[in-house]
Amino acid sequence: MDISYNNLTYFPIFHEKGINVKHAGKLYFWAMYLEGNPWKCDCKVYPIAKPSEMLINIFDNINMFMVCDSPTQLKMKTLKNIIANFELDQLICNLSLVDRCPPECNCFYQPALGNRTVVDCSGSGLTRIPSALPLYENLQIDFTNNSISSLKRLEQFGLNFFERIKKLDLSNNQIITISDKVLCRFRKIKLVNMTSNAIKRIPRSFQMLKPCQIALGQIIIKCECEDLWLKIWLPLQYQSCTGNTQVLCEHNGLLRSITEMDKVDLSCSKTNNNASLFNMSISSAFFAMITIAVIIFKLRSEFFILTRSFWNFVKKPVAPNCIKHDIYISANEDDPLLRKWLLTSLVPYLERKGFDVFLFFRDSAFGAPREQETIDVMSKSRNFIILLSDITNGTQEWNKKEWKYAWNYYKCDFSRNLIVINYDFVKCDDTVKKFFRGFFTLRKVINFSNFDNKIEEDIFTLLK
């Protein structure tokens, strides 16, 4: 194959769909003449150059005449020599403004070193973080030797962007503080170099980072009791990152490592104990408040019923003028035994006592919309008697609506009364619990197992 003396800068042999190194055996007896072309030896050559390291002898035929024309550092070198001299790290692709490379910086993609993308802004006179950075993976960003004093602009980058960064070098700048928001983003980076800056305090929020994740260098501070947490956070002696951060305290005219300081040295033992007691007191009070709030929330129905009873005992409520019926009875109309007991026992008993009783299946207007009539009648009733039975245990929609209206009137108008009768020994399931849990808990439910035949008398007593 002879393509020499053309104007080719790339050749399909380097592309994914071009000739692959797996074809090397078939190409052993081929001759490829590539000289006389301005070959550009950059990252696009790497996919074929890397696998060819083990087949360097075969490349006598394939690459003998392939001479790089650019970049400058590889000019006049053959691809075979680049591979043989282990110079694959020179095969890079420069990025431009189109790739979001800041104009003051030099950005390049370097596949030979872990497919990294380098953003080199060192010594470029920056006073703040650039507003745009390349969106490549495995970013290594170098902002060293500048005049950056604030990291505020880093807050505008999303967390997903920081997951792309492997190393961020901000050493030799003028940074004084790091906000908690920026520290939270640093958690996504493998290593942040902050040495040789103007940091004078290390707030406790640095605990969000692992000590080997950030390097602050040697920091001299006036140590206080609140700084003793650093003794636990700083790298241990045997860790490889033990030199990342060293905190020295100004103490009696000398500099001592904070790892050698204790409460006595900082004269904070008593103060710290008092602070601990105060913190424990605050924590206990907060925990007690939360516990009480949870209990009140869980037993809100019970507390309401008890409070309502006490208020009615202290001040007798006045019934509204709209009252038309003394009692509204909600029961399962499809239960023949329950209907019989209501029509032959309970209702006649209450009516003999002078109560006006409304029983829907007996007294409702023929052909009237049920829900509208239910709302109208219940709004004009003073007492509500709810009979719970198996069939109404969460399956009878009309009964559940009656329960809701009865409970709402009971809550909003203290002159109204609500009586719950457990007709079939129904358990307090989720549906029943929504409206009547408090009555079950406080044992204010009348059970039909009244073998003394006094259930009517019990109801009458509650209606007085």
C-alpha positions as CSV (number, residue, x, y, z in Angstrom):
1,M,0.0,0.0,0.0
2,D,1.6,3.2,-1.1
3,I,0.0,6.5,0.0
4,S,3.2,8.5,0.3
5,Y,3.6,12.1,-0.6
6,N,0.1,13.3,-0.1
7,N,-1.4,15.7,2.4
8,L,-2.7,13.2,4.9
9,T,-2.6,14.1,8.6
10,Y,-4.6,11.0,9.8
11,F,-5.1,7.5,8.5
12,P,-8.0,5.1,9.1
13,I,-5.6,2.7,10.6
14,F,-5.9,4.7,13.8
15,H,-9.7,4.8,13.9
16,E,-12.0,2.3,15.7
17,K,-13.3,1.1,12.3
18,G,-10.0,1.1,10.7
19,I,-7.1,-1.5,10.8
20,N,-6.8,-2.9,14.3
21,V,-3.7,-4.4,16.0
22,K,-5.5,-7.8,15.8
23,H,-4.8,-7.6,12.0
24,A,-1.1,-7.4,12.5
25,G,-0.5,-11.1,11.7
26,K,-2.2,-10.7,8.3
27,L,-0.2,-7.5,7.6
28,Y,3.2,-9.0,8.4
29,F,4.1,-9.5,4.8
30,W,2.6,-6.2,3.7
31,A,4.5,-3.0,2.9
32,M,2.9,0.3,3.7
33,Y,4.6,3.4,2.3
34,L,3.4,6.4,4.4
35,E,6.3,8.9,4.0
36,G,5.9,12.4,2.7
37,N,2.7,13.2,4.6
38,P,2.3,15.8,7.4
39,W,1.2,13.1,10.0
40,K,-0.2,14.6,13.2
41,C,0.8,12.4,16.1
42,D,-1.7,13.1,18.8
43,C,-4.2,11.3,20.9
44,K,-6.0,9.8,17.9
45,V,-2.9,7.7,17.2
46,Y,-2.9,6.3,20.7
47,P,-5.5,3.5,20.1
48,I,-3.2,1.8,17.7
49,A,0.1,2.8,19.4
50,K,-0.7,1.3,22.8
51,P,-1.5,-2.3,21.7
52,S,1.5,-2.1,19.4
53,E,4.0,-2.1,22.2
54,M,4.0,-5.9,22.3
55,L,4.3,-6.1,18.6
56,I,7.0,-3.6,18.0
57,N,9.0,-5.9,15.7
58,I,6.1,-6.2,13.3
59,F,6.0,-2.5,12.8
60,D,9.3,-2.6,10.7
61,N,7.0,-3.1,7.8
62,I,4.0,-1.1,8.8
63,N,5.4,2.1,10.4
64,M,8.9,2.4,9.1
65,F,8.1,5.4,7.0
66,M,5.5,7.1,9.2
67,V,7.2,10.3,10.4
68,C,5.4,12.8,12.6
69,D,5.1,16.3,11.4
70,S,3.4,17.7,14.6
71,P,3.3,18.4,17.4
72,T,6.7,20.2,17.7
73,Q,8.1,17.8,20.4
74,L,7.5,14.8,18.2
75,K,8.4,16.3,14.8
76,M,10.6,14.0,12.7
77,K,10.0,11.0,15.0
78,T,8.6,7.8,13.6
79,L,5.7,6.1,15.4
80,K,7.9,3.1,15.9
81,N,10.4,5.2,17.8
82,I,7.7,6.8,20.0
83,I,6.5,3.4,21.0
84,A,10.0,2.0,21.5
85,N,11.1,5.0,23.6
86,F,7.9,4.8,25.8
87,E,6.8,8.3,24.8
88,L,3.1,7.5,24.5
89,D,2.3,10.2,27.0
90,Q,3.3,12.7,24.3
91,L,0.3,11.6,22.2
92,I,-2.1,14.3,23.4
93,C,-5.0,16.4,21.9
94,N,-5.1,20.1,22.7
95,L,-8.5,21.5,23.7
96,S,-9.9,24.9,22.7
97,L,-12.5,27.4,23.8
98,V,-15.1,25.2,22.0
99,D,-14.2,22.4,24.5
100,R,-14.7,24.9,27.4
101,C,-11.0,25.4,28.0
102,P,-10.5,28.8,29.6
103,P,-8.5,31.2,27.4
104,E,-5.8,31.7,30.0
105,C,-5.2,28.0,30.3
106,N,-3.7,25.1,28.4
107,C,-6.0,22.1,28.2
108,F,-5.2,18.7,26.7
109,Y,-6.5,15.1,26.6
110,Q,-3.9,12.5,27.5
111,P,-5.1,8.9,27.1
112,A,-1.7,7.4,28.0
113,L,-2.0,8.5,31.7
114,G,-5.4,7.1,32.7
115,N,-7.4,8.8,30.0
116,R,-6.9,12.0,31.9
117,T,-7.8,15.6,30.8
118,V,-5.4,18.2,32.1
119,V,-6.5,21.8,32.6
120,D,-3.3,23.7,33.3
121,C,-3.9,27.3,34.5
122,S,-0.8,27.6,36.7
123,G,0.8,31.0,36.8
124,S,-1.8,32.5,34.4
125,G,-2.7,35.5,36.6
126,L,-6.2,34.3,37.6
127,T,-7.9,36.1,40.4
128,R,-11.0,33.9,40.5
129,I,-12.1,30.5,39.2
130,P,-13.0,30.4,35.5
131,S,-16.8,30.3,34.8
132,A,-16.4,27.3,32.4
133,L,-14.3,24.2,32.5
134,P,-14.1,21.1,30.2
135,L,-16.8,18.5,30.6
136,Y,-14.4,15.6,30.2
137,E,-13.8,12.6,32.6
138,N,-10.7,12.2,34.8
139,L,-10.1,15.9,35.1
140,Q,-6.8,17.1,36.7
141,I,-7.1,20.9,37.2
142,D,-4.1,23.0,38.1
143,F,-4.8,26.5,39.5
144,T,-1.4,26.9,41.2
145,N,0.6,30.1,41.5
146,N,-2.3,32.5,40.9
147,S,-4.1,35.2,43.0
148,I,-7.3,33.4,43.6
149,S,-8.9,34.5,46.9
150,S,-12.4,33.2,46.7
151,L,-13.9,29.8,45.8
152,K,-17.4,31.1,45.6
153,R,-17.7,30.4,41.9
154,L,-17.2,26.7,42.5
155,E,-20.7,26.7,44.1
156,Q,-22.3,27.2,40.7
157,F,-20.9,23.9,39.4
158,G,-23.2,20.9,40.0
159,L,-22.1,17.8,42.0
160,N,-22.0,15.8,38.8
161,F,-19.2,18.0,37.5
162,F,-17.1,17.4,40.6
163,E,-17.4,13.6,40.1
164,R,-15.4,14.1,36.9
165,I,-12.5,15.7,38.8
166,K,-9.7,13.4,40.1
167,K,-7.3,16.1,41.3
168,L,-7.7,19.8,42.0
169,D,-4.6,21.8,42.8
170,L,-5.2,25.3,44.3
171,S,-1.8,25.7,46.0
172,N,0.0,29.0,46.2
173,N,-3.0,31.3,46.0
174,Q,-4.6,33.7,48.5
175,I,-7.6,31.7,49.7
176,I,-8.6,32.5,53.3
177,T,-11.8,30.5,53.8
178,I,-13.7,27.6,52.3
179,S,-17.5,27.6,52.5
180,D,-19.4,24.5,53.7
181,K,-21.0,24.3,50.2
182,V,-17.6,24.1,48.5
183,L,-16.4,21.5,51.0
184,C,-19.5,19.4,50.2
185,R,-18.4,19.5,46.6
186,F,-14.8,18.6,47.4
187,R,-16.1,15.3,48.8
188,K,-16.4,14.1,45.2
189,I,-12.7,14.8,44.4
190,K,-10.0,12.3,45.2
191,L,-7.4,14.9,46.2
192,V,-7.6,18.7,46.7
193,N,-4.3,20.5,47.2
194,M,-4.7,23.8,49.2
195,T,-1.2,24.2,50.5
196,S,0.5,27.7,50.7
197,N,-2.7,29.7,51.0
198,A,-3.9,32.2,53.7
199,I,-6.1,29.8,55.7
200,K,-6.0,30.7,59.4
201,R,-8.9,28.7,60.7
202,I,-10.1,25.1,60.1
203,P,-13.8,24.9,60.9
204,R,-15.3,21.6,62.1
205,S,-17.1,21.3,58.7
206,F,-13.8,20.0,57.3
207,Q,-14.9,16.7,58.9
208,M,-17.0,16.2,55.7
209,L,-13.7,15.3,54.0
210,K,-11.3,12.5,54.7
211,P,-7.9,13.8,56.0
212,C,-6.1,12.1,53.0
213,Q,-8.6,13.8,50.6
214,I,-7.3,17.3,51.2
215,A,-3.8,18.8,51.7
216,L,-3.6,22.1,53.6
217,G,0.1,22.1,54.3
218,Q,1.5,23.7,57.4
219,I,-1.1,26.0,59.1
220,I,-0.3,28.1,62.2
221,I,-3.3,29.1,64.3
222,K,-4.0,30.4,67.7
223,C,-5.5,27.2,69.0
224,E,-8.7,27.2,71.1
225,C,-10.7,24.5,72.8
226,E,-13.0,24.1,69.8
227,D,-10.0,23.1,67.7
228,L,-9.2,19.9,69.6
229,W,-11.3,17.9,67.2
230,L,-8.4,18.2,64.8
231,K,-6.4,15.7,66.9
232,I,-8.8,13.0,65.8
233,W,-9.3,14.2,62.2
234,L,-5.7,14.7,61.2
235,P,-3.9,11.8,59.4
236,L,-2.2,9.3,61.7
237,Q,1.6,8.8,61.7
238,Y,1.6,5.6,59.7
239,Q,-0.7,6.9,56.9
240,S,1.0,7.9,53.6
241,C,-0.8,11.3,53.7
242,T,0.5,12.2,57.1
243,G,2.3,15.3,55.7
244,N,-0.8,16.6,53.9
245,T,-1.9,18.8,56.8
246,Q,0.0,19.9,59.8
247,V,-1.6,22.3,62.3
248,L,0.7,24.2,64.7
249,C,-0.5,26.1,67.7
250,E,1.0,29.4,69.0
251,H,1.5,28.5,72.6
252,N,3.7,30.4,75.1
253,G,5.8,31.9,72.3
254,L,6.4,28.4,70.8
255,L,4.9,26.4,68.0
256,R,3.5,23.1,69.0
257,S,1.6,20.5,67.0
258,I,-2.1,20.4,68.0
259,T,-1.7,16.6,68.2
260,E,0.5,17.3,71.3
261,M,-2.0,19.7,72.9
262,D,-4.8,18.8,75.4
263,K,-7.5,20.5,77.4
264,V,-5.1,21.5,80.2
265,D,-2.7,23.2,77.8
266,L,-5.5,25.3,76.4
267,S,-7.1,25.9,79.9
268,C,-10.4,24.7,78.7
269,S,-11.1,21.7,80.9
270,K,-13.7,23.4,83.1
271,T,-15.2,25.4,80.3
272,N,-15.4,22.4,78.1
273,N,-17.1,20.4,80.9
274,N,-19.6,23.1,81.4
275,A,-20.1,23.3,77.6
276,S,-20.6,19.5,77.5
277,L,-23.1,19.6,80.3
278,F,-24.9,22.5,78.6
279,N,-24.9,20.6,75.3
280,M,-26.2,17.5,77.0
281,S,-29.0,19.5,78.7
282,I,-30.0,21.0,75.4
283,S,-29.9,17.6,73.7
284,S,-32.0,16.0,76.5
285,A,-34.5,18.8,76.4
286,F,-34.7,18.6,72.6
287,F,-35.1,14.8,72.8
288,A,-37.8,15.2,75.4
289,M,-39.7,17.8,73.3
290,I,-39.5,15.5,70.3
291,T,-40.7,12.5,72.3
292,I,-43.6,14.5,73.8
293,A,-44.5,15.8,70.3
294,V,-44.5,12.3,68.9
295,I,-46.7,11.0,71.8
296,I,-49.1,13.9,71.4
297,F,-49.3,13.3,67.6
298,K,-49.9,9.6,68.1
299,L,-52.5,10.1,70.8
300,R,-54.0,13.3,69.3
301,S,-57.5,11.8,69.1
302,E,-57.3,10.7,72.8
303,F,-56.1,14.1,73.9
304,F,-58.9,15.9,71.9
305,I,-61.6,13.7,73.4
306,L,-60.3,14.3,77.0
307,T,-59.9,18.0,76.4
308,R,-63.4,18.2,75.0
309,S,-64.9,16.4,77.9
310,F,-63.1,18.7,80.4
311,W,-64.2,21.8,78.5
312,N,-67.9,20.6,78.5
313,F,-67.7,19.9,82.2
314,V,-66.4,23.4,82.9
315,K,-68.7,25.2,80.5
316,K,-71.8,23.7,79.2
317,P,-72.0,24.3,75.4
318,V,-75.1,25.8,73.8
319,A,-76.7,23.9,70.9
320,P,-77.1,25.8,67.6
321,N,-80.6,26.9,66.5
322,C,-80.5,24.7,63.4
323,I,-81.0,21.5,65.4
324,K,-84.0,19.5,64.1
325,H,-83.2,15.9,65.2
326,D,-81.9,14.7,68.6
327,I,-80.3,11.6,67.3
328,Y,-78.9,10.4,63.9
329,I,-78.1,6.6,63.8
330,S,-75.5,5.2,61.4
331,A,-75.7,1.4,60.9
332,N,-75.4,-1.3,58.3
333,E,-78.8,-1.4,56.6
334,D,-78.1,-4.8,55.0
335,D,-77.8,-6.6,58.4
336,P,-81.4,-8.0,59.2
337,L,-80.6,-8.7,62.8
338,L,-79.3,-5.2,63.3
339,R,-82.3,-3.7,61.6
340,K,-84.6,-5.7,63.8
341,W,-82.9,-4.6,67.0
342,L,-83.0,-1.0,66.0
343,L,-86.7,-1.0,64.9
344,T,-88.0,-3.1,67.8
345,S,-85.7,-2.2,70.7
346,L,-83.4,0.8,70.6
347,V,-85.3,3.3,68.5
348,P,-88.7,2.7,70.3
349,Y,-86.9,3.0,73.6
350,L,-85.3,6.3,72.7
351,E,-88.5,7.7,71.3
352,R,-90.3,6.8,74.5
353,K,-87.7,8.9,76.3
354,G,-88.7,11.8,74.1
355,F,-85.9,11.9,71.5
356,D,-86.4,12.6,67.9
357,V,-84.5,9.8,66.1
358,F,-83.6,9.8,62.4
359,L,-82.9,6.3,61.0
360,F,-82.0,6.6,57.3
361,F,-83.5,3.5,55.9
362,R,-86.8,4.4,57.7
363,D,-87.0,8.2,57.5
364,S,-85.2,9.2,54.4
365,A,-87.2,10.9,51.6
366,F,-88.0,8.7,48.7
367,G,-85.9,9.4,45.6
368,A,-83.8,12.1,47.2
369,P,-79.9,12.1,46.5
370,R,-78.5,10.1,49.5
371,E,-75.3,12.0,50.1
372,Q,-77.0,15.4,50.0
373,E,-79.7,14.3,52.3
374,T,-77.2,12.7,54.7
375,I,-75.2,15.9,54.9
376,D,-78.4,18.0,55.4
377,V,-79.8,15.7,58.2
378,M,-76.6,15.2,60.0
379,S,-76.0,19.0,60.1
380,K,-79.3,19.4,61.9
381,S,-78.7,16.5,64.4
382,R,-77.3,16.9,67.9
383,N,-76.2,13.3,68.7
384,F,-74.7,10.7,66.5
385,I,-74.9,6.9,67.3
386,I,-72.5,4.9,65.2
387,L,-73.0,1.1,65.2
388,L,-69.9,-0.9,64.0
389,S,-70.5,-4.3,62.5
390,D,-68.5,-6.7,60.4
391,I,-69.9,-5.5,57.1
392,T,-69.2,-1.9,57.9
393,N,-65.6,-2.7,58.8
394,G,-64.1,-0.7,56.0
395,T,-66.3,-2.0,53.1
396,Q,-69.5,0.1,53.3
397,E,-68.9,3.4,51.6
398,W,-72.0,5.1,52.9
399,N,-71.2,4.2,56.5
400,K,-67.6,5.6,56.1
401,K,-69.0,8.9,54.8
402,E,-71.4,9.1,57.8
403,W,-68.5,8.4,60.1
404,K,-66.5,11.3,58.5
405,Y,-69.4,13.8,58.8
406,A,-70.2,12.7,62.4
407,W,-66.5,13.0,63.5
408,N,-66.1,16.4,61.8
409,Y,-69.3,17.8,63.5
410,Y,-68.1,16.3,66.8
411,K,-64.7,18.0,66.5
412,C,-66.1,21.4,65.4
413,D,-69.2,21.7,67.7
414,F,-68.7,20.9,71.4
415,S,-72.5,20.8,71.8
416,R,-72.8,17.6,69.7
417,N,-72.2,14.1,71.1
418,L,-70.9,11.0,69.5
419,I,-71.6,7.5,70.8
420,V,-69.9,4.4,69.3
421,I,-71.4,1.0,69.7
422,N,-69.3,-2.1,68.9
423,Y,-72.1,-4.4,67.6
424,D,-70.1,-7.3,66.3
425,F,-66.9,-7.1,68.4
426,V,-65.2,-5.4,65.5
427,K,-61.5,-4.8,65.9
428,C,-60.0,-1.3,65.5
429,D,-58.6,-1.7,62.0
430,D,-57.1,1.1,59.9
431,T,-60.5,2.4,58.6
432,V,-62.2,2.4,62.0
433,K,-59.0,3.8,63.6
434,K,-59.1,6.8,61.4
435,F,-62.2,8.1,63.1
436,F,-62.8,6.3,66.4
437,R,-59.3,5.1,67.6
438,G,-59.6,7.5,70.6
439,F,-62.9,6.0,71.7
440,F,-61.4,2.5,71.7
441,T,-58.2,3.6,73.6
442,L,-60.2,5.5,76.3
443,R,-62.8,2.6,76.5
444,K,-65.6,4.9,75.5
445,V,-67.1,2.3,73.2
446,I,-70.2,0.5,74.2
447,N,-69.9,-3.2,73.5
448,F,-73.0,-5.1,72.5
449,S,-71.9,-7.9,74.9
450,N,-74.0,-6.2,77.7
451,F,-75.6,-9.3,79.1
452,D,-77.4,-7.3,81.8
453,N,-79.8,-6.0,79.0
454,K,-78.8,-2.4,80.0
455,I,-77.4,-1.3,76.7
456,E,-80.3,1.0,76.1
457,E,-79.8,2.5,79.5
458,D,-76.1,3.0,78.9
459,I,-76.9,4.9,75.7
460,F,-79.5,7.0,77.4
461,T,-77.0,7.9,80.1
462,L,-74.6,9.2,77.5
463,L,-77.3,11.2,75.8
464,K,-78.2,13.2,79.0
